[in-house]
Amino acid sequence: MDLFASLQEKINGKNIKIVFPEGAEPRIIGAAVRLKADQILEPVLLGNVDEIKAVALKNGLHVDALTIIDPNNYPVADFQAMVAAFVERRHGKATAEQAERILRDGNYFGTMLVYLDKVDGMVSGIVHSTGETVRPALQIIKTKPNVSRTSGAFIMQRGRDRDGERYLFSDCAININPNAQELAEIAVQSAKTAELFDIDPKVSMLSFSTKGSAKSPEVDKVVEATKIAQEMAPEYQIDGELQFDASYVPSVAAQKAPGSEVAGHATVFVFPELQSGNIGYKIAQRFGHFEAIGPVLQGLNKPVSDLSRGANEEDVYKLAIITAAQSLQ
């Protein structure tokens, strides 16, 4: 089944609410109108109501059926409750006066709606930077137990029929040079993400070495990360260090890593650092003609998704569906 048909089956009828802080952006409005019309989820737009309606009218869109919240005109009692919750969550790092100013920012306001269970997830980043989107989530929602930081995975899909291919590449978006512990956490979170997207997780810890074929501190990090990940999540098949060809090609795996349950059959590829991950997914996308869907942020207590500033309406639509599905975990 196509990925998004499968995800829609999972979220249909769940009345999942996704907030969009960049509510006056035409690509956001277009996707929200479609999501509402298709009865997939309940979009919530943040911004000035008159401005959003004017942009919608200019683009031939009708937003009367959508929920629109203006952070600058939020009911006083509700806003003060949000301020109090923010001050408590920040453990004294912000006064009530500072919180009132901070929470007028759409990303912070939207993140608090997620934290307070007013909505189920957030999608932002089509105007804002990754830092502006992720920072409020790290400060307010925070990462899951035993996860020190969030990471970004891409679903790589080629072909939509039953013979199509679907893999997960991680981390390709957030952590520049994770240490062994962080890399292990990324591997375990990636296995869990893969399951959500109907990928049977066989996790390869990638390197330029396979089973000791090369020696260097970079290889040692992957070897250590593999051991930690295996101890953290023995229920998953995780192996390394493996080169990409040994991970992907059964004949190469038989030569380089005989006896490995992952080599030659990997579906989740964990890159040792961001540079190789970012390069790797873009090579697969451009040379291999894979559709790269994401980044999907992993490890947060509740889902917040970061769009590329070059995203189109279809990207917003799809990432909202992914975020809604994450909320079910």
Contacts in CASP RR format, 6 or more apart in sequence:
PFRMAT RR
TARGET T0000
AUTHOR 0000-0000-0000
METHOD contacts of the structure
MODEL  1
MDLFASLQEKINGKNIKIVFPEGAEPRIIGAAVRLKADQILEPVLLGNVD
EIKAVALKNGLHVDALTIIDPNNYPVADFQAMVAAFVERRHGKATAEQAE
RILRDGNYFGTMLVYLDKVDGMVSGIVHSTGETVRPALQIIKTKPNVSRT
SGAFIMQRGRDRDGERYLFSDCAININPNAQELAEIAVQSAKTAELFDID
PKVSMLSFSTKGSAKSPEVDKVVEATKIAQEMAPEYQIDGELQFDASYVP
SVAAQKAPGSEVAGHATVFVFPELQSGNIGYKIAQRFGHFEAIGPVLQGL
NKPVSDLSRGANEEDVYKLAIITAAQSLQ
1 198 0 8 1.000
2 160 0 8 1.000
3 155 0 8 1.000
3 157 0 8 1.000
3 166 0 8 1.000
3 197 0 8 1.000
3 198 0 8 1.000
3 293 0 8 1.000
4 318 0 8 1.000
4 321 0 8 1.000
6 197 0 8 1.000
6 198 0 8 1.000
7 197 0 8 1.000
7 321 0 8 1.000
7 322 0 8 1.000
7 324 0 8 1.000
7 325 0 8 1.000
8 40 0 8 1.000
8 321 0 8 1.000
10 325 0 8 1.000
10 328 0 8 1.000
11 40 0 8 1.000
11 41 0 8 1.000
11 321 0 8 1.000
11 324 0 8 1.000
11 325 0 8 1.000
11 328 0 8 1.000
12 39 0 8 1.000
12 40 0 8 1.000
14 41 0 8 1.000
14 324 0 8 1.000
14 328 0 8 1.000
15 42 0 8 1.000
16 41 0 8 1.000
16 42 0 8 1.000
16 120 0 8 1.000
16 121 0 8 1.000
16 324 0 8 1.000
16 327 0 8 1.000
16 328 0 8 1.000
17 41 0 8 1.000
17 42 0 8 1.000
17 43 0 8 1.000
17 44 0 8 1.000
17 118 0 8 1.000
17 119 0 8 1.000
17 120 0 8 1.000
17 121 0 8 1.000
18 35 0 8 1.000
18 41 0 8 1.000
18 42 0 8 1.000
18 43 0 8 1.000
18 44 0 8 1.000
18 119 0 8 1.000
18 120 0 8 1.000
18 121 0 8 1.000
18 122 0 8 1.000
18 123 0 8 1.000
18 320 0 8 1.000
18 323 0 8 1.000
18 324 0 8 1.000
19 43 0 8 1.000
19 44 0 8 1.000
19 45 0 8 1.000
19 46 0 8 1.000
19 110 0 8 1.000
19 113 0 8 1.000
19 114 0 8 1.000
19 119 0 8 1.000
19 121 0 8 1.000
19 122 0 8 1.000
19 123 0 8 1.000
20 28 0 8 1.000
20 32 0 8 1.000
20 43 0 8 1.000
20 44 0 8 1.000
20 45 0 8 1.000
20 46 0 8 1.000
20 122 0 8 1.000
20 123 0 8 1.000
20 124 0 8 1.000
20 316 0 8 1.000
20 320 0 8 1.000
21 46 0 8 1.000
21 47 0 8 1.000
21 106 0 8 1.000
21 107 0 8 1.000
21 109 0 8 1.000
21 110 0 8 1.000
21 122 0 8 1.000
21 124 0 8 1.000
21 128 0 8 1.000
22 28 0 8 1.000
22 46 0 8 1.000
22 124 0 8 1.000
22 125 0 8 1.000
22 126 0 8 1.000
22 127 0 8 1.000
22 128 0 8 1.000
23 29 0 8 1.000
23 32 0 8 1.000
23 45 0 8 1.000
23 46 0 8 1.000
23 47 0 8 1.000
23 52 0 8 1.000
23 68 0 8 1.000
24 47 0 8 1.000
24 48 0 8 1.000
24 51 0 8 1.000
24 52 0 8 1.000
24 55 0 8 1.000
25 55 0 8 1.000
25 126 0 8 1.000
25 127 0 8 1.000
26 55 0 8 1.000
26 58 0 8 1.000
26 59 0 8 1.000
26 61 0 8 1.000
27 126 0 8 1.000
27 311 0 8 1.000
27 312 0 8 1.000
27 313 0 8 1.000
27 316 0 8 1.000
28 45 0 8 1.000
28 126 0 8 1.000
28 316 0 8 1.000
29 45 0 8 1.000
29 52 0 8 1.000
29 55 0 8 1.000
29 56 0 8 1.000
29 59 0 8 1.000
29 61 0 8 1.000
29 63 0 8 1.000
30 59 0 8 1.000
30 61 0 8 1.000
30 313 0 8 1.000
30 316 0 8 1.000
31 43 0 8 1.000
31 313 0 8 1.000
31 314 0 8 1.000
31 316 0 8 1.000
31 317 0 8 1.000
31 320 0 8 1.000
32 43 0 8 1.000
32 45 0 8 1.000
32 63 0 8 1.000
32 66 0 8 1.000
32 320 0 8 1.000
33 56 0 8 1.000
33 61 0 8 1.000
33 62 0 8 1.000
33 63 0 8 1.000
33 66 0 8 1.000
34 313 0 8 1.000
34 317 0 8 1.000
35 41 0 8 1.000
35 43 0 8 1.000
35 317 0 8 1.000
35 320 0 8 1.000
35 321 0 8 1.000
36 42 0 8 1.000
36 43 0 8 1.000
36 65 0 8 1.000
36 66 0 8 1.000
40 320 0 8 1.000
40 321 0 8 1.000
40 324 0 8 1.000
41 320 0 8 1.000
41 321 0 8 1.000
41 324 0 8 1.000
42 67 0 8 1.000
43 66 0 8 1.000
43 67 0 8 1.000
43 320 0 8 1.000
44 66 0 8 1.000
44 67 0 8 1.000
44 68 0 8 1.000
44 69 0 8 1.000
44 113 0 8 1.000
44 119 0 8 1.000
45 52 0 8 1.000
45 63 0 8 1.000
45 66 0 8 1.000
45 67 0 8 1.000
45 68 0 8 1.000
45 69 0 8 1.000
46 68 0 8 1.000
46 69 0 8 1.000
46 70 0 8 1.000
46 71 0 8 1.000
46 106 0 8 1.000
46 109 0 8 1.000
46 110 0 8 1.000
47 68 0 8 1.000
47 69 0 8 1.000
47 70 0 8 1.000
47 71 0 8 1.000
47 106 0 8 1.000
48 70 0 8 1.000
48 72 0 8 1.000
49 68 0 8 1.000
49 70 0 8 1.000
52 63 0 8 1.000
52 68 0 8 1.000
53 63 0 8 1.000
56 62 0 8 1.000
56 63 0 8 1.000
71 103 0 8 1.000
71 104 0 8 1.000
71 105 0 8 1.000
71 106 0 8 1.000
71 109 0 8 1.000
72 104 0 8 1.000
74 82 0 8 1.000
74 109 0 8 1.000
79 100 0 8 1.000
79 103 0 8 1.000
82 103 0 8 1.000
82 109 0 8 1.000
82 112 0 8 1.000
82 116 0 8 1.000
83 96 0 8 1.000
83 99 0 8 1.000
83 100 0 8 1.000
83 103 0 8 1.000
84 96 0 8 1.000
85 112 0 8 1.000
85 115 0 8 1.000
85 116 0 8 1.000
86 94 0 8 1.000
86 99 0 8 1.000
86 102 0 8 1.000
86 103 0 8 1.000
86 108 0 8 1.000
86 112 0 8 1.000
86 140 0 8 1.000
87 94 0 8 1.000
87 95 0 8 1.000
87 96 0 8 1.000
87 99 0 8 1.000
89 115 0 8 1.000
89 139 0 8 1.000
89 140 0 8 1.000
90 99 0 8 1.000
90 139 0 8 1.000
90 140 0 8 1.000
94 102 0 8 1.000
102 108 0 8 1.000
103 109 0 8 1.000
103 112 0 8 1.000
105 136 0 8 1.000
107 122 0 8 1.000
107 124 0 8 1.000
107 128 0 8 1.000
107 132 0 8 1.000
107 133 0 8 1.000
107 135 0 8 1.000
107 136 0 8 1.000
108 136 0 8 1.000
108 140 0 8 1.000
110 119 0 8 1.000
110 122 0 8 1.000
110 136 0 8 1.000
111 122 0 8 1.000
111 136 0 8 1.000
111 137 0 8 1.000
111 140 0 8 1.000
111 141 0 8 1.000
111 304 0 8 1.000
112 140 0 8 1.000
113 119 0 8 1.000
113 122 0 8 1.000
114 120 0 8 1.000
114 121 0 8 1.000
114 122 0 8 1.000
114 141 0 8 1.000
114 302 0 8 1.000
114 303 0 8 1.000
114 304 0 8 1.000
115 140 0 8 1.000
115 141 0 8 1.000
115 302 0 8 1.000
120 302 0 8 1.000
120 303 0 8 1.000
120 324 0 8 1.000
120 327 0 8 1.000
121 302 0 8 1.000
121 303 0 8 1.000
121 304 0 8 1.000
121 305 0 8 1.000
121 323 0 8 1.000
121 324 0 8 1.000
121 326 0 8 1.000
121 327 0 8 1.000
122 137 0 8 1.000
122 303 0 8 1.000
122 304 0 8 1.000
122 305 0 8 1.000
122 323 0 8 1.000
123 304 0 8 1.000
123 305 0 8 1.000
123 307 0 8 1.000
123 316 0 8 1.000
123 319 0 8 1.000
123 320 0 8 1.000
123 323 0 8 1.000
124 132 0 8 1.000
124 133 0 8 1.000
124 304 0 8 1.000
124 305 0 8 1.000
124 306 0 8 1.000
124 307 0 8 1.000
125 132 0 8 1.000
125 133 0 8 1.000
125 306 0 8 1.000
125 307 0 8 1.000
125 308 0 8 1.000
125 309 0 8 1.000
125 311 0 8 1.000
126 307 0 8 1.000
126 308 0 8 1.000
126 309 0 8 1.000
126 310 0 8 1.000
126 311 0 8 1.000
126 316 0 8 1.000
127 309 0 8 1.000
128 309 0 8 1.000
129 309 0 8 1.000
130 173 0 8 1.000
130 174 0 8 1.000
130 306 0 8 1.000
133 304 0 8 1.000
133 306 0 8 1.000
133 307 0 8 1.000
134 150 0 8 1.000
134 174 0 8 1.000
134 297 0 8 1.000
134 304 0 8 1.000
134 306 0 8 1.000
137 150 0 8 1.000
137 297 0 8 1.000
137 300 0 8 1.000
137 304 0 8 1.000
138 149 0 8 1.000
138 150 0 8 1.000
138 300 0 8 1.000
141 300 0 8 1.000
141 301 0 8 1.000
141 302 0 8 1.000
141 304 0 8 1.000
142 300 0 8 1.000
142 301 0 8 1.000
143 149 0 8 1.000
143 150 0 8 1.000
143 299 0 8 1.000
143 300 0 8 1.000
143 301 0 8 1.000
144 299 0 8 1.000
144 300 0 8 1.000
144 301 0 8 1.000
146 185 0 8 1.000
146 232 0 8 1.000
147 185 0 8 1.000
147 189 0 8 1.000
147 299 0 8 1.000
148 181 0 8 1.000
148 182 0 8 1.000
148 185 0 8 1.000
149 174 0 8 1.000
149 175 0 8 1.000
149 178 0 8 1.000
149 182 0 8 1.000
149 185 0 8 1.000
150 174 0 8 1.000
150 297 0 8 1.000
150 298 0 8 1.000
150 299 0 8 1.000
150 300 0 8 1.000
151 170 0 8 1.000
151 171 0 8 1.000
151 173 0 8 1.000
151 174 0 8 1.000
151 175 0 8 1.000
151 178 0 8 1.000
151 185 0 8 1.000
151 186 0 8 1.000
151 189 0 8 1.000
151 190 0 8 1.000
151 297 0 8 1.000
151 298 0 8 1.000
151 299 0 8 1.000
152 170 0 8 1.000
152 171 0 8 1.000
152 172 0 8 1.000
152 173 0 8 1.000
152 174 0 8 1.000
152 294 0 8 1.000
152 295 0 8 1.000
152 296 0 8 1.000
152 297 0 8 1.000
152 298 0 8 1.000
153 168 0 8 1.000
153 169 0 8 1.000
153 170 0 8 1.000
153 171 0 8 1.000
153 172 0 8 1.000
153 173 0 8 1.000
153 190 0 8 1.000
153 193 0 8 1.000
153 294 0 8 1.000
153 295 0 8 1.000
153 296 0 8 1.000
153 298 0 8 1.000
154 168 0 8 1.000
154 169 0 8 1.000
154 170 0 8 1.000
154 172 0 8 1.000
154 173 0 8 1.000
154 281 0 8 1.000
154 292 0 8 1.000
154 293 0 8 1.000
154 294 0 8 1.000
154 295 0 8 1.000
154 296 0 8 1.000
155 166 0 8 1.000
155 167 0 8 1.000
155 168 0 8 1.000
155 197 0 8 1.000
155 199 0 8 1.000
155 292 0 8 1.000
155 293 0 8 1.000
155 294 0 8 1.000
155 296 0 8 1.000
155 322 0 8 1.000
156 165 0 8 1.000
156 166 0 8 1.000
156 167 0 8 1.000
156 168 0 8 1.000
156 169 0 8 1.000
156 281 0 8 1.000
156 284 0 8 1.000
156 285 0 8 1.000
156 290 0 8 1.000
156 291 0 8 1.000
156 292 0 8 1.000
156 293 0 8 1.000
157 164 0 8 1.000
157 165 0 8 1.000
157 166 0 8 1.000
157 290 0 8 1.000
157 291 0 8 1.000
157 293 0 8 1.000
158 164 0 8 1.000
158 165 0 8 1.000
158 166 0 8 1.000
158 288 0 8 1.000
158 289 0 8 1.000
158 290 0 8 1.000
158 291 0 8 1.000
159 165 0 8 1.000
165 290 0 8 1.000
166 197 0 8 1.000
166 198 0 8 1.000
166 199 0 8 1.000
166 267 0 8 1.000
167 199 0 8 1.000
167 266 0 8 1.000
167 267 0 8 1.000
167 268 0 8 1.000
167 269 0 8 1.000
168 190 0 8 1.000
168 193 0 8 1.000
168 194 0 8 1.000
168 197 0 8 1.000
168 199 0 8 1.000
168 201 0 8 1.000
168 267 0 8 1.000
168 268 0 8 1.000
168 269 0 8 1.000
169 269 0 8 1.000
169 271 0 8 1.000
169 277 0 8 1.000
169 280 0 8 1.000
169 281 0 8 1.000
169 284 0 8 1.000
170 186 0 8 1.000
170 187 0 8 1.000
170 189 0 8 1.000
170 190 0 8 1.000
170 193 0 8 1.000
170 268 0 8 1.000
170 269 0 8 1.000
170 270 0 8 1.000
170 271 0 8 1.000
170 298 0 8 1.000
171 178 0 8 1.000
171 186 0 8 1.000
171 270 0 8 1.000
171 271 0 8 1.000
171 274 0 8 1.000
171 277 0 8 1.000
172 271 0 8 1.000
172 274 0 8 1.000
172 277 0 8 1.000
172 278 0 8 1.000
172 280 0 8 1.000
172 281 0 8 1.000
172 295 0 8 1.000
173 274 0 8 1.000
173 278 0 8 1.000
173 294 0 8 1.000
173 295 0 8 1.000
173 297 0 8 1.000
173 306 0 8 1.000
174 274 0 8 1.000
174 295 0 8 1.000
174 297 0 8 1.000
175 182 0 8 1.000
175 186 0 8 1.000
175 273 0 8 1.000
175 274 0 8 1.000
176 273 0 8 1.000
176 274 0 8 1.000
176 275 0 8 1.000
177 273 0 8 1.000
177 274 0 8 1.000
178 186 0 8 1.000
178 273 0 8 1.000
179 221 0 8 1.000
180 221 0 8 1.000
180 222 0 8 1.000
180 224 0 8 1.000
180 225 0 8 1.000
180 228 0 8 1.000
181 225 0 8 1.000
181 228 0 8 1.000
183 205 0 8 1.000
183 221 0 8 1.000
183 222 0 8 1.000
183 225 0 8 1.000
183 229 0 8 1.000
183 270 0 8 1.000
183 272 0 8 1.000
184 225 0 8 1.000
184 226 0 8 1.000
184 228 0 8 1.000
184 229 0 8 1.000
184 232 0 8 1.000
185 229 0 8 1.000
185 232 0 8 1.000
186 270 0 8 1.000
186 298 0 8 1.000
187 203 0 8 1.000
187 205 0 8 1.000
187 225 0 8 1.000
187 226 0 8 1.000
187 229 0 8 1.000
187 238 0 8 1.000
187 268 0 8 1.000
187 270 0 8 1.000
188 229 0 8 1.000
188 232 0 8 1.000
188 233 0 8 1.000
188 236 0 8 1.000
188 238 0 8 1.000
189 298 0 8 1.000
189 299 0 8 1.000
190 201 0 8 1.000
190 203 0 8 1.000
190 268 0 8 1.000
190 270 0 8 1.000
190 298 0 8 1.000
191 201 0 8 1.000
191 203 0 8 1.000
191 233 0 8 1.000
191 236 0 8 1.000
191 238 0 8 1.000
191 268 0 8 1.000
192 201 0 8 1.000
192 298 0 8 1.000
192 329 0 8 1.000
193 296 0 8 1.000
193 298 0 8 1.000
194 200 0 8 1.000
194 201 0 8 1.000
194 267 0 8 1.000
194 268 0 8 1.000
195 201 0 8 1.000
196 325 0 8 1.000
196 326 0 8 1.000
196 328 0 8 1.000
196 329 0 8 1.000
197 322 0 8 1.000
197 325 0 8 1.000
199 267 0 8 1.000
199 268 0 8 1.000
200 267 0 8 1.000
201 236 0 8 1.000
201 237 0 8 1.000
201 267 0 8 1.000
201 268 0 8 1.000
202 237 0 8 1.000
202 261 0 8 1.000
202 262 0 8 1.000
202 265 0 8 1.000
202 266 0 8 1.000
202 267 0 8 1.000
202 268 0 8 1.000
203 229 0 8 1.000
203 236 0 8 1.000
203 237 0 8 1.000
203 238 0 8 1.000
203 239 0 8 1.000
203 262 0 8 1.000
203 266 0 8 1.000
203 267 0 8 1.000
203 268 0 8 1.000
203 270 0 8 1.000
204 239 0 8 1.000
204 240 0 8 1.000
204 242 0 8 1.000
204 244 0 8 1.000
204 247 0 8 1.000
204 262 0 8 1.000
204 263 0 8 1.000
204 266 0 8 1.000
204 268 0 8 1.000
204 269 0 8 1.000
204 270 0 8 1.000
205 222 0 8 1.000
205 225 0 8 1.000
205 226 0 8 1.000
205 229 0 8 1.000
205 238 0 8 1.000
205 239 0 8 1.000
205 240 0 8 1.000
205 241 0 8 1.000
205 242 0 8 1.000
205 270 0 8 1.000
205 272 0 8 1.000
206 222 0 8 1.000
206 241 0 8 1.000
206 242 0 8 1.000
206 243 0 8 1.000
206 244 0 8 1.000
206 247 0 8 1.000
206 269 0 8 1.000
206 270 0 8 1.000
206 271 0 8 1.000
206 272 0 8 1.000
206 276 0 8 1.000
207 214 0 8 1.000
207 218 0 8 1.000
207 219 0 8 1.000
207 222 0 8 1.000
207 240 0 8 1.000
207 241 0 8 1.000
207 242 0 8 1.000
207 243 0 8 1.000
207 272 0 8 1.000
208 214 0 8 1.000
208 218 0 8 1.000
208 219 0 8 1.000
208 243 0 8 1.000
209 215 0 8 1.000
209 216 0 8 1.000
209 219 0 8 1.000
209 222 0 8 1.000
209 241 0 8 1.000
209 243 0 8 1.000
210 240 0 8 1.000
210 241 0 8 1.000
210 242 0 8 1.000
210 243 0 8 1.000
210 246 0 8 1.000
210 256 0 8 1.000
210 257 0 8 1.000
210 263 0 8 1.000
211 240 0 8 1.000
211 241 0 8 1.000
211 242 0 8 1.000
211 256 0 8 1.000
211 257 0 8 1.000
212 219 0 8 1.000
212 223 0 8 1.000
212 241 0 8 1.000
213 243 0 8 1.000
213 256 0 8 1.000
218 272 0 8 1.000
219 241 0 8 1.000
221 272 0 8 1.000
222 240 0 8 1.000
222 241 0 8 1.000
222 272 0 8 1.000
223 240 0 8 1.000
223 241 0 8 1.000
226 238 0 8 1.000
226 239 0 8 1.000
226 240 0 8 1.000
226 241 0 8 1.000
229 236 0 8 1.000
229 238 0 8 1.000
230 238 0 8 1.000
237 261 0 8 1.000
237 262 0 8 1.000
238 262 0 8 1.000
239 257 0 8 1.000
239 260 0 8 1.000
239 261 0 8 1.000
239 262 0 8 1.000
239 263 0 8 1.000
240 260 0 8 1.000
240 262 0 8 1.000
242 256 0 8 1.000
242 257 0 8 1.000
242 260 0 8 1.000
242 262 0 8 1.000
242 263 0 8 1.000
242 266 0 8 1.000
243 256 0 8 1.000
244 269 0 8 1.000
245 252 0 8 1.000
245 256 0 8 1.000
246 252 0 8 1.000
246 253 0 8 1.000
246 256 0 8 1.000
246 257 0 8 1.000
246 263 0 8 1.000
246 264 0 8 1.000
247 253 0 8 1.000
247 262 0 8 1.000
247 263 0 8 1.000
247 264 0 8 1.000
247 266 0 8 1.000
247 269 0 8 1.000
248 264 0 8 1.000
248 266 0 8 1.000
249 264 0 8 1.000
250 264 0 8 1.000
250 265 0 8 1.000
252 264 0 8 1.000
253 260 0 8 1.000
253 263 0 8 1.000
253 264 0 8 1.000
253 265 0 8 1.000
256 263 0 8 1.000
257 263 0 8 1.000
257 264 0 8 1.000
271 277 0 8 1.000
271 280 0 8 1.000
281 292 0 8 1.000
282 292 0 8 1.000
284 290 0 8 1.000
284 292 0 8 1.000
285 291 0 8 1.000
285 292 0 8 1.000
293 318 0 8 1.000
293 319 0 8 1.000
293 322 0 8 1.000
294 305 0 8 1.000
294 319 0 8 1.000
294 322 0 8 1.000
295 305 0 8 1.000
295 306 0 8 1.000
296 305 0 8 1.000
296 322 0 8 1.000
296 326 0 8 1.000
297 303 0 8 1.000
297 304 0 8 1.000
297 305 0 8 1.000
297 306 0 8 1.000
302 327 0 8 1.000
303 323 0 8 1.000
303 326 0 8 1.000
303 327 0 8 1.000
304 323 0 8 1.000
305 319 0 8 1.000
305 320 0 8 1.000
305 322 0 8 1.000
305 323 0 8 1.000
305 326 0 8 1.000
307 315 0 8 1.000
307 316 0 8 1.000
307 319 0 8 1.000
308 315 0 8 1.000
311 319 0 8 1.000
END
